[in-house]
Amino acid sequence: MFRRERSIPLRGSAAALCNNLSVLQLPAHNLTHFGVVHGPSAQLLSAASEGVPLAQRQLHAKEGTGVSPSLITQVHWCVLPFRVLLVLTSHRGIQAVFARGIAASGHFICVGTWSGRVLVFDIPAKGPNIVLSEELAGHQTPVTDIAAEPAQGQDCMTDVVTADDSGLLCVWRSGPEFKLLTHIPGFGVPCPSVQMWQGIIAAGYGNGQVRLYEASTGTLHVQINAHARAICALDLAPNNGKLLSAAEDTFVHIWKLSRSPESDSIEVEHCHGECVPDTQVCGAQFCDPSGSSFAVTGYDLAEILRFRSV
């Protein structure tokens, strides 16, 4: 069970974008950073563990060449082995009409684009000399989301999953060059959010379903009719396999994933459901690696809602 905690006020509401919340926990400083997109700006907030806001600032996208301002499409904290970067994607970026989907993979940061290309940037240990390392061509429709985790049994390598508007998933293995491992076909429904945990891909779809696949083979393990409307965000707690799903139906659900040691199948247990009344949820993320707390944003909601297990 989870209980509502003190919310964190925003200067403006969250935009109606999928995955519109990024959370970075800094336990050593007793701080949690939050990032939320609103139009041409990103709101960055820092709060203590009890929810007291300590700092708030806004980052604005540079004006484009057109009449309308550039709109930010996502904000994401990327934790690399040697540094933490805040990455923003927007319309009219330097490499694409719009970009969406961000994930850290070792010392690389992967960014999805409208054309289906995935841009892989090589990040130096320090300094601003970021280099476009390669472009991954696996999608024919706009990329929606990207997730990554260390490869199972492979030191210094990472598995990356990319999703697109057709529901297609591509699984990649990082290295000096990225290698395409698996294609998981779509079925005509967008996949706005993906996550990875212990070689399992959790994919949330526009029809409210969550599907769990084996990353190495693309085998479908479980299909959950989780929500009545489109899923807008997924998150996985790496310490114990808790899965968070949030959707436009105003609900946030917590699920527990586990592998059966006998058959290596995936078992799913529903742990909690939380309704955010009269709110189109657009972002949700765990606030700690064990999944004992989570935060939620909603369209036209001028606060970040926080919940903690009891």
Disulfide bonds with the S-S distance in Angstrom:
none
